[in-house]
Amino acid sequence: MPVKVLPEIICAPATPSGYSALAVIRVSGAGSLDLIERIMSLKKRRLRGTRRKLGIISENGVVIDEVIAFSWPAGRSYTGEEMVEITCHGVPEIVRKIMDILIRNGAEKAGKGEFTRRAFISGRLNAIQIIALASIWTEGKETGNISGRFSRECEEFTNLLEKAKELLEGDIEFGESHLESERTVILVELSSLLKASEALLKRAVSIEAGQKVFLMGPVNSGKSTLFNILAGGKALVSDIPGTTRDGTRRNIEIRGQKVILCDTAGTGGEELDLQASKIVLDEIQELDKVIWMSQDGRERPPEELSGKFPEILEVASKCDLNPVTENSLGEHGEIRKLSSVTGEGIPMIEVDFYIFRKHVARRSSK
């Protein structure tokens, strides 16, 4: 099997799509400095070292934009390679045209995580630092700020690792003269290290896996139908109560973010249905999201759910059959109208996966 040759120079927007005052396009790889000097018509070696330069990017005599290029030499950049960041106006058409020019001049569009992958290969980041970096998006998305909690956990784990290493090296070197109490200290440190590694692994897996979104509600409220629409899955749909018990799950991506979408058994059932509901309630964690569905939006989430998880998005399902009063209010804010038949409300549900915490915050501040 032939080995795939990786592109020497990669490029990608480093800022979100959409309109903004400024946008940043990142270019990395051997030859990046020459490439940017060429498309900005700069003097040779103008960007060597850590430099910045104001200039014009044009094509066929037509000015695309006035930009600023920030350069880093190999060994000094995020990726460890030659790297340039182009700051341009945040107009999607301008960003697209500059990307087209870069690609026509020898660069390739970077894949997801490609810049960080190169940083890892070059030794600029280690595995723990990459996991800590990923946690920034998780923490910021959920709390509205970056606490750096996981970064500190990674640092504490590294310190424990170094301490255990020193103790083991000392025991190997001076083992014959060590007292039993000193060996007890080593065992205690190794035990602490093992517990810390298990906690770190659990946290890292949760960051990598994506956030869970649970579809919950009484039987036959349309949970499995909505699941099929959002996930493209084949959850069994039936009017018979108790059809969903095991809970189908899909790893999906909505609006650029990873989500584990979870279909669940209807609440209010008996025997196996009741057991299935209890399992889901026990599984829900602090940062998970819950979408509560009920026909016409009149059935409130049960106390055991609201008590444990106060931030819930309430949805009035089957609104094509059961008209819902505009701006109905539930216990957790405005009730969203939804019809899986007509498609009404589904785009808003996708948005609400990420913003319904704000609805709750607004309601509680009134």
C-alpha positions in Angstrom: 0.0 0.0 0.0 1.6 3.3 -1.0 2.4 5.8 1.7 0.4 9.0 1.5 2.7 12.0 1.1 1.5 14.8 3.4 1.3 18.3 2.0 4.3 20.6 2.8 2.2 23.7 3.3 -1.3 23.7 4.8 -3.7 26.6 5.3 -7.1 27.2 7.0 -9.1 29.9 8.6 -8.3 30.2 12.3 -11.4 32.2 13.1 -15.1 31.2 12.9 -17.0 31.6 9.6 -19.4 34.5 9.2 -19.0 38.3 9.2 -16.7 40.0 11.7 -14.3 42.9 11.9 -11.3 40.7 11.3 -10.5 37.1 10.3 -7.3 35.1 10.6 -5.9 32.6 8.1 -3.1 30.3 9.3 -0.4 29.0 6.9 2.1 26.4 8.1 4.9 24.3 6.6 8.3 24.6 5.0 8.0 27.3 2.3 5.2 29.2 3.9 7.2 32.4 4.2 8.2 32.3 0.5 4.6 31.7 -0.4 3.2 34.7 1.5 6.0 37.0 0.3 5.1 36.0 -3.2 1.3 36.5 -3.0 1.8 39.8 -1.1 4.5 41.0 -3.6 7.0 41.5 -0.7 10.8 41.7 -1.0 12.6 38.4 -0.6 13.2 37.4 3.0 11.0 40.3 4.3 9.1 37.8 6.6 12.2 36.0 7.9 12.2 35.7 11.7 9.4 36.9 13.9 8.0 39.8 11.8 4.9 41.6 10.8 4.2 43.3 7.5 1.3 45.3 6.1 0.6 44.6 2.5 -1.9 43.9 -0.3 -3.1 40.6 -1.7 -4.3 41.0 -5.2 -5.0 38.8 -8.2 -4.9 39.8 -11.9 -4.5 43.4 -10.9 -7.6 43.4 -8.6 -7.0 44.1 -4.9 -8.6 41.4 -2.8 -7.7 43.0 0.6 -5.2 44.9 2.6 -3.8 42.5 5.2 -1.2 42.1 7.9 1.1 39.0 7.9 2.6 37.8 11.1 5.5 35.3 10.7 7.2 32.8 12.9 10.4 30.9 12.0 10.6 27.1 12.4 10.9 26.2 16.1 9.2 29.3 17.3 5.6 28.8 16.0 2.6 26.8 17.4 3.3 24.0 14.9 7.1 24.1 15.2 7.3 24.8 11.5 7.5 28.0 9.5 4.2 29.7 10.0 2.4 32.8 8.9 -1.0 34.2 10.1 -2.8 36.5 7.7 -5.2 39.0 9.3 -7.7 40.3 6.9 -11.2 41.8 7.0 -13.8 39.3 8.3 -15.9 39.1 5.2 -16.5 35.5 4.1 -15.9 36.3 0.4 -12.5 37.8 1.1 -11.5 34.8 3.3 -12.6 32.4 0.5 -10.7 34.3 -2.2 -7.5 34.4 -0.1 -7.8 30.7 0.6 -8.2 30.1 -3.2 -5.1 32.1 -3.9 -3.1 30.1 -1.3 -4.2 26.8 -2.7 -3.5 27.8 -6.3 0.0 28.7 -5.2 0.8 25.4 -3.7 -0.8 25.1 -0.3 -3.5 22.6 0.7 -6.5 23.1 2.9 -5.7 21.7 6.4 -7.8 18.9 7.8 -9.4 19.0 11.2 -6.8 19.2 13.9 -3.9 19.2 11.4 -2.1 22.2 12.9 -2.2 20.6 16.4 -1.1 17.2 14.9 2.0 18.9 13.5 2.6 20.6 16.8 2.6 17.1 18.4 4.9 15.6 15.8 7.4 18.5 16.1 7.4 18.1 19.9 5.8 21.5 20.6 2.9 19.8 22.4 2.7 16.5 24.2 -0.4 14.3 24.5 -1.4 15.7 27.9 -1.1 19.3 26.6 -3.3 18.4 23.6 -6.0 17.0 25.9 -5.8 20.1 28.0 -6.1 22.3 24.9 -9.3 20.4 23.9 -10.7 21.0 27.3 -10.6 24.8 26.8 -13.4 24.5 24.2 -15.4 22.2 26.5 -15.1 24.4 29.6 -15.7 27.6 27.7 -18.7 26.3 25.9 -20.4 25.1 29.1 -19.5 27.8 31.5 -19.1 30.9 29.4 -15.5 31.3 30.6 -12.3 29.4 30.5 -11.4 28.2 34.0 -8.3 26.2 33.0 -9.4 23.5 35.5 -8.4 20.6 33.3 -5.1 22.2 32.4 -4.3 22.4 36.1 -5.4 18.7 36.5 -2.9 17.8 33.8 -0.1 19.8 35.4 -0.8 18.2 38.8 -0.7 14.8 37.2 2.6 15.6 35.6 4.0 16.7 38.9 2.9 13.4 40.5 4.5 11.5 37.7 7.8 13.3 38.2 7.7 12.8 41.9 7.0 9.0 41.6 9.8 8.8 39.0 12.3 10.4 41.4 11.3 8.1 44.2 11.7 5.0 42.0 15.0 6.1 40.7 16.2 6.7 44.2 15.0 3.3 45.4 16.8 1.7 42.4 20.0 3.6 43.2 20.0 3.3 47.0 17.5 0.5 47.6 19.7 -1.5 50.0 19.9 1.4 52.4 16.2 2.4 52.2 14.1 1.9 55.3 10.7 0.1 55.0 9.0 3.4 55.8 10.6 4.9 52.8 9.3 2.2 50.6 5.8 2.8 52.1 6.1 6.4 50.9 6.8 5.1 47.4 3.7 2.8 47.5 1.5 5.7 48.6 2.8 7.9 45.8 2.2 5.2 43.2 -1.3 4.7 44.5 -2.0 8.4 44.3 -0.6 8.4 40.8 -2.8 5.5 39.7 -5.9 7.2 41.0 -5.0 10.5 39.3 -4.4 8.7 36.0 -7.8 7.0 36.2 -9.5 10.3 36.9 -7.5 12.0 34.0 -8.4 9.2 31.6 -12.1 9.5 32.5 -12.0 13.3 31.9 -10.1 13.0 28.7 -12.6 10.4 27.3 -15.5 12.7 28.1 -13.8 15.6 26.3 -13.0 13.5 23.2 -16.4 11.8 23.0 -18.5 14.9 22.8 -21.4 16.1 24.8 -24.4 13.9 25.5 -27.9 15.2 24.6 -30.7 13.1 26.0 -34.2 13.0 24.3 -36.6 12.4 27.2 -40.3 12.6 27.7 -43.5 10.4 28.2 -44.2 7.5 25.9 -45.1 8.3 22.3 -44.0 11.9 22.5 -42.0 11.6 19.3 -38.5 11.2 20.7 -37.5 8.4 18.4 -38.8 10.2 15.3 -36.8 13.3 16.2 -33.8 11.1 16.8 -34.1 9.6 13.3 -34.3 13.1 11.8 -31.3 14.5 13.6 -29.1 11.5 13.5 -30.1 9.8 10.3 -30.6 6.7 12.4 -33.1 3.9 12.4 -34.5 3.9 15.9 -37.7 1.8 16.0 -40.8 4.0 15.9 -44.2 2.7 17.0 -47.4 3.8 18.7 -47.1 0.9 21.1 -45.8 2.1 24.5 -42.4 0.7 25.6 -40.9 0.4 22.1 -37.7 2.2 23.1 -36.0 0.7 26.2 -32.3 0.2 25.5 -31.7 3.7 24.1 -30.3 4.1 20.7 -27.2 6.4 20.4 -25.4 8.1 17.6 -22.2 10.2 17.4 -23.3 13.1 15.2 -22.0 16.6 14.4 -24.4 19.6 14.5 -23.3 23.1 13.5 -19.6 22.0 13.8 -19.9 20.5 17.3 -19.7 16.8 18.3 -22.8 15.4 20.1 -23.8 12.0 21.4 -27.5 12.0 20.7 -29.3 9.6 23.1 -32.9 8.2 22.5 -34.5 7.0 25.8 -37.4 5.0 27.1 -40.6 6.9 27.8 -41.1 8.1 31.4 -44.1 7.2 33.4 -44.0 3.5 32.4 -43.9 0.4 34.6 -41.6 -2.5 35.1 -38.9 -2.6 32.3 -39.8 0.9 31.2 -39.5 2.3 34.7 -36.1 0.5 35.1 -34.9 1.9 31.8 -35.9 5.5 32.9 -34.0 5.1 36.2 -30.9 4.0 34.4 -30.9 7.2 32.2 -31.5 9.4 35.3 -28.5 7.9 37.0 -26.4 8.4 33.9 -27.0 12.1 33.3 -24.1 14.2 34.3 -23.7 17.9 35.1 -22.6 19.0 31.6 -25.1 16.9 29.7 -28.1 18.4 28.1 -31.7 17.2 28.3 -34.5 17.9 25.8 -37.9 17.1 27.4 -40.6 16.3 24.8 -44.3 16.1 25.4 -47.3 16.4 23.2 -48.7 20.0 23.3 -46.0 20.8 25.8 -48.3 20.5 28.8 -46.6 17.6 30.6 -43.8 18.9 32.9 -40.5 17.0 33.5 -40.8 14.8 36.6 -39.4 16.1 39.9 -36.5 13.5 40.0 -35.3 15.0 36.6 -35.8 18.7 37.4 -34.3 18.2 40.9 -31.1 16.7 39.6 -30.9 18.6 36.3 -32.5 22.1 36.4 -31.4 23.1 32.9 -33.8 21.5 30.5 -35.1 22.5 27.1 -38.8 21.8 26.9 -40.3 21.0 23.6 -44.0 20.7 22.5 -43.9 17.9 20.1 -46.4 17.0 17.3 -47.5 20.6 17.1 -49.0 19.9 13.7 -51.7 17.8 15.5 -51.8 19.7 18.8 -51.7 23.5 18.3 -49.5 25.3 20.9 -50.1 28.8 22.2 -47.3 31.2 21.1 -44.5 31.8 23.6 -45.8 29.1 26.1 -43.7 29.0 29.2 -42.7 25.9 31.0 -40.7 25.4 34.2 -37.4 25.9 32.3 -38.2 28.8 30.0 -39.9 29.1 26.7 -41.4 25.9 25.3 -40.2 25.2 21.7 -42.8 24.0 19.2 -41.8 21.0 17.1 -43.3 18.9 14.3 -41.3 16.1 12.9 -43.8 15.8 10.1 -43.7 19.4 8.8 -40.2 20.1 10.0 -41.3 23.1 12.1 -38.9 23.9 14.9 -36.2 21.4 14.0 -33.6 24.1 12.9 -34.2 25.9 16.2 -33.7 22.7 18.1 -30.3 22.3 16.5 -29.4 25.8 17.7 -30.8 25.2 21.1 -28.5 22.2 21.7 -25.9 24.9 22.5 -27.8 28.0 23.6 -30.6 26.8 25.8 -28.5 27.4 28.9 -28.7 31.1 28.1 -32.6 30.8 28.0 -32.4 29.5 31.6 -30.0 32.1 32.7 -32.2 34.9 31.4 -35.3 33.4 33.1 -33.5 33.1 36.4 -32.2 36.7 36.3 -35.7 38.2 35.9 
